[in-house]
Amino acid sequence: MSTPIRIAVLDDYQNVALSMADWSPVTARASVTVFADHVFDADELVARLAPFDVVFVMRERTPLPRSILERLPRLRMIASTGNVNASIDTEAAADLGIHVSTTGGSIGSTVELTWALILAAARHLVAERQSVAEGGWQTTVGRELDRRVLGVLGLGRIGSRVARVGAAFGMDVVAWSQNLTPEAAQDAGARYLPREEFFATADVVTVHLKLSERSLGLIGAAELAAMKPSALLVNTSRGPIVDEGALIDALRSGSIAGAGLDVFDVEPLPADHPLRTMPNVTATPHIGYVADRPYRTFFRDAVAAMAEWLDGQT
């Protein structure tokens, strides 16, 4: 290329991108600019990315639809972490001659965070930790999970592992999803329940579905109303699978006891959003995949993909 190649690394919230892999195969031939902040506005995003040939995105933090890609004539490559990124319009990228690469990853950290949220919500860990920090002592009565019902919505790679942990805790594991059969549920160590019975029976509902047209808003006001007043909802999958407005109403009214949430409709979550401060919500900032091993895999594979692309430019 006639001009120096420029690479933008987006949304490096922890400022760790350059320390998670050996970037020398890339930095020897291109300049790398790291952005730690997130840009919501489309015009601001286009202005930021306009000078770059390559954009490195971490999962779905910054969506790249056709409306953005068409305004970036210099862009030639998108390096994305994870083995799929639904927020990139890959058809538009192909039409525009933009190469898109993905990486390997792992699911263990998301399984672990799911259980961290279940346990934190059941035992009020945030409130009790705050009490200790402020000089107090016991303030709540937690819920024992043994012999209660764990409802797993989606028995894929993550959901099936969450189910096994639930069984190890002595929980009765039930499952439902649109394509799940009783035989497949049994193979994963769970009991299949029809949709209505699933939501009415579970003491904890944990969501493990991919976001799609079929799963969008799958848990709405009717499903939340069917749940026990003592039930907990945990979502480490994607925010829009749950109707956020209906969830807030259910939490405010006490229709369900609480929620553990790692994903939201808009991310980062707006500073004044009610889910940040509701006392019966344990919220984390989409960190299911934010752990040492997945990060090292993400950055190693992405750097390798960018280096391979650079090989083709010289």
C-alpha positions in Angstrom: 0.0 0.0 0.0 1.2 3.5 -0.8 0.5 5.0 2.6 1.4 3.5 6.0 -1.2 1.0 7.3 -3.1 2.1 10.4 -4.8 -0.2 12.8 -7.5 0.9 15.4 -8.1 -1.2 18.5 -11.5 -0.3 19.9 -13.1 -0.4 23.3 -10.0 -1.6 25.2 -11.8 -0.9 28.5 -9.0 -2.3 30.7 -6.2 -1.0 28.6 -4.7 -4.5 28.2 -4.8 -5.1 24.5 -1.1 -4.6 23.8 0.0 -6.8 26.8 -2.1 -9.8 26.0 -0.2 -10.9 22.9 3.1 -10.4 21.0 2.1 -7.6 18.6 5.5 -7.4 17.0 4.4 -9.2 13.7 1.9 -6.3 13.3 3.7 -3.3 14.8 6.7 -3.9 12.7 4.6 -3.1 9.6 1.7 -0.9 10.8 0.9 1.7 13.4 -1.5 0.7 16.1 -3.8 3.1 18.0 -5.7 1.9 21.0 -9.0 3.5 22.2 -10.1 2.7 25.7 -13.4 4.6 25.5 -16.6 3.7 23.7 -18.3 5.8 21.1 -22.1 5.5 20.7 -22.8 8.2 18.1 -22.5 7.0 14.5 -21.0 10.2 13.1 -18.4 10.2 15.9 -17.5 6.6 15.2 -17.1 7.2 11.5 -14.9 10.2 12.2 -12.8 8.1 14.5 -12.4 5.2 12.2 -12.0 7.1 8.9 -8.1 7.2 9.0 -7.7 3.4 9.6 -7.2 0.5 7.3 -7.9 -2.2 9.9 -10.3 -2.1 12.9 -9.9 -4.5 15.7 -13.2 -5.0 17.7 -13.8 -6.9 20.9 -16.9 -9.0 20.5 -20.0 -6.9 20.0 -18.8 -3.8 21.9 -19.0 -1.7 18.8 -21.5 -2.8 16.1 -20.4 -2.3 12.5 -23.6 -2.4 10.3 -23.7 -1.5 6.6 -24.6 2.1 7.4 -21.2 2.5 9.1 -19.1 0.4 6.8 -20.3 2.2 3.7 -18.9 5.4 5.2 -15.4 4.0 5.7 -13.8 3.8 2.2 -10.3 3.2 3.6 -11.3 0.2 5.7 -9.9 -3.1 4.4 -10.1 -5.5 7.3 -12.1 -6.1 10.5 -10.4 -8.3 13.1 -13.0 -9.5 15.6 -12.6 -11.6 18.7 -14.7 -14.7 19.2 -15.8 -17.2 16.6 -18.8 -15.2 15.5 -19.8 -11.6 15.8 -23.4 -10.9 15.0 -23.0 -7.1 15.3 -20.8 -7.0 12.1 -22.7 -7.0 8.8 -20.5 -9.6 7.1 -22.6 -9.4 3.9 -22.0 -5.7 3.7 -18.3 -6.2 4.4 -18.0 -8.8 1.6 -19.8 -6.4 -0.8 -17.3 -3.7 0.1 -14.2 -5.9 -0.1 -13.5 -5.8 3.6 -12.0 -8.9 5.0 -13.4 -10.1 8.3 -11.5 -12.5 10.6 -12.5 -14.2 13.9 -10.7 -16.0 16.6 -11.0 -19.0 18.9 -12.3 -18.7 22.5 -13.6 -20.6 25.5 -16.8 -20.9 27.4 -15.5 -21.8 30.9 -15.4 -18.2 32.1 -19.1 -17.6 31.2 -20.2 -20.8 32.9 -18.2 -19.6 36.0 -19.7 -16.1 35.9 -23.2 -17.6 35.6 -22.7 -19.4 38.8 -21.1 -16.4 40.5 -24.3 -14.4 39.7 -26.6 -17.2 40.8 -24.8 -17.5 44.1 -24.4 -13.8 44.6 -28.1 -13.2 44.1 -29.2 -16.2 46.2 -26.9 -15.2 49.1 -27.1 -11.4 48.8 -23.3 -11.3 48.6 -23.1 -7.7 47.4 -25.3 -6.3 50.2 -23.5 -8.4 52.8 -20.1 -7.4 51.6 -21.2 -3.7 51.7 -22.5 -4.2 55.2 -19.1 -5.6 56.3 -17.3 -2.7 54.6 -19.4 -0.2 56.4 -18.9 -1.7 59.8 -22.1 -3.7 59.9 -22.8 -7.4 60.1 -25.5 -9.8 59.0 -28.4 -8.1 57.2 -30.1 -10.7 55.0 -31.2 -14.3 55.0 -29.9 -16.2 51.9 -31.6 -19.0 50.0 -30.1 -22.5 49.9 -30.1 -23.9 46.4 -29.9 -27.6 47.3 -33.1 -29.4 46.3 -34.4 -26.3 44.5 -35.2 -26.2 40.8 -32.7 -24.8 38.3 -34.3 -23.9 35.0 -31.8 -23.8 32.1 -33.1 -21.9 29.1 -31.0 -23.4 26.3 -28.9 -26.6 26.7 -26.1 -25.8 24.3 -22.4 -25.8 25.1 -22.7 -23.3 28.0 -26.2 -24.3 29.2 -25.3 -28.0 29.5 -22.2 -27.2 31.6 -24.3 -24.9 33.8 -26.8 -27.7 34.2 -24.1 -30.1 35.4 -22.9 -27.6 38.1 -26.5 -27.3 39.2 -26.8 -31.0 39.6 -23.6 -31.0 41.6 -25.2 -28.4 44.0 -28.1 -30.9 44.5 -30.5 -29.0 42.4 -33.3 -30.4 40.3 -32.4 -29.3 36.8 -35.1 -28.7 34.2 -34.8 -27.2 30.8 -36.7 -25.8 27.9 -36.0 -24.1 24.6 -37.8 -23.9 21.3 -35.9 -26.8 19.7 -35.2 -28.9 22.8 -36.6 -32.4 23.0 -37.1 -34.5 26.1 -34.4 -36.9 24.9 -31.8 -34.2 24.4 -32.6 -32.7 27.8 -32.1 -36.1 29.4 -28.8 -36.6 27.6 -27.7 -33.3 29.2 -28.8 -34.4 32.7 -32.0 -32.3 32.8 -35.7 -32.9 32.7 -37.6 -31.3 29.8 -40.6 -29.2 30.8 -43.1 -27.4 28.4 -42.6 -23.7 28.2 -45.4 -22.6 30.7 -44.4 -25.3 33.3 -40.7 -24.4 32.9 -41.2 -20.8 34.0 -43.7 -21.6 36.7 -41.5 -24.4 38.2 -38.0 -23.0 38.3 -36.5 -21.3 41.4 -33.7 -20.0 39.2 -34.0 -19.3 35.5 -30.7 -19.0 33.7 -30.5 -17.9 30.0 -28.2 -19.5 27.6 -29.5 -18.8 24.1 -28.1 -17.1 21.1 -29.7 -13.8 20.2 -31.8 -14.2 17.0 -35.2 -13.2 15.7 -36.7 -16.2 17.5 -35.1 -15.4 20.9 -35.6 -11.6 20.8 -37.9 -10.8 23.7 -38.4 -14.4 24.5 -38.8 -13.7 28.2 -41.5 -11.0 28.4 -44.1 -9.9 30.8 -46.1 -13.2 30.5 -43.1 -15.4 31.3 -42.0 -13.2 34.2 -45.5 -13.2 35.6 -45.5 -17.0 35.4 -42.4 -17.2 37.6 -42.5 -17.7 41.3 -42.3 -14.5 43.4 -39.3 -16.1 45.1 -37.5 -16.9 41.7 -34.3 -15.4 40.4 -33.5 -14.6 36.7 -29.9 -14.8 35.6 -28.8 -13.7 32.1 -25.2 -14.0 30.9 -26.3 -14.5 27.2 -27.6 -11.3 25.5 -29.7 -8.6 27.0 -32.5 -8.4 24.4 -33.5 -12.0 25.0 -35.3 -10.5 28.0 -37.8 -7.7 27.6 -35.9 -5.1 29.7 -38.9 -2.9 30.5 -40.9 -5.9 31.6 -38.0 -7.1 33.8 -37.7 -3.8 35.5 -41.4 -3.8 36.2 -41.3 -7.3 37.6 -38.3 -6.5 39.9 -40.0 -3.3 41.1 -43.3 -5.0 41.9 -41.7 -8.0 43.5 -43.2 -10.3 40.9 -39.8 -12.0 41.0 -37.3 -11.8 43.8 -34.2 -10.7 41.9 -31.9 -10.9 38.9 -28.3 -11.4 38.2 -27.4 -9.7 34.9 -24.2 -9.5 32.9 -25.8 -8.3 29.6 -28.1 -5.4 28.7 -30.0 -3.9 25.8 -27.5 -1.0 25.6 -23.9 -1.4 26.6 -22.1 0.2 28.3 -25.2 0.6 30.5 -26.3 4.3 30.7 -25.1 5.9 34.0 -28.7 6.7 35.1 -30.2 3.3 34.2 -32.3 1.7 36.9 -30.7 -1.7 36.7 -27.5 -0.1 38.0 -29.0 0.7 41.4 -32.0 -1.6 42.0 -31.4 -3.4 45.3 -32.6 -6.8 44.0 -30.3 -6.7 41.0 -26.7 -8.0 40.9 -25.3 -6.4 37.8 -21.9 -6.9 36.2 -20.6 -5.1 33.0 -20.7 -8.0 30.4 -17.6 -9.7 31.8 -18.6 -13.3 31.1 -15.8 -13.6 28.5 -13.5 -11.1 30.2 -10.9 -13.5 31.8 -7.2 -14.2 31.3 -7.4 -17.3 29.2 -10.1 -16.2 26.7 -8.4 -12.8 26.4 -5.0 -14.4 25.6 -6.7 -16.6 22.9 -8.6 -13.6 21.5 -5.6 -11.3 21.1 -3.2 -14.1 20.0 -5.5 -15.2 17.2 -6.4 -11.7 16.2 -2.8 -10.6 15.9 -2.1 -13.7 13.8 -5.0 -12.8 11.5 -3.8 -9.2 11.1 -0.3 -10.3 10.4 -1.5 -12.8 7.8 -3.5 -10.0 6.1 -0.5 -7.7 6.2 1.5 -10.4 4.4 -0.9 -10.0 1.5 -0.5 -6.3 1.3 3.3 -6.2 0.7 
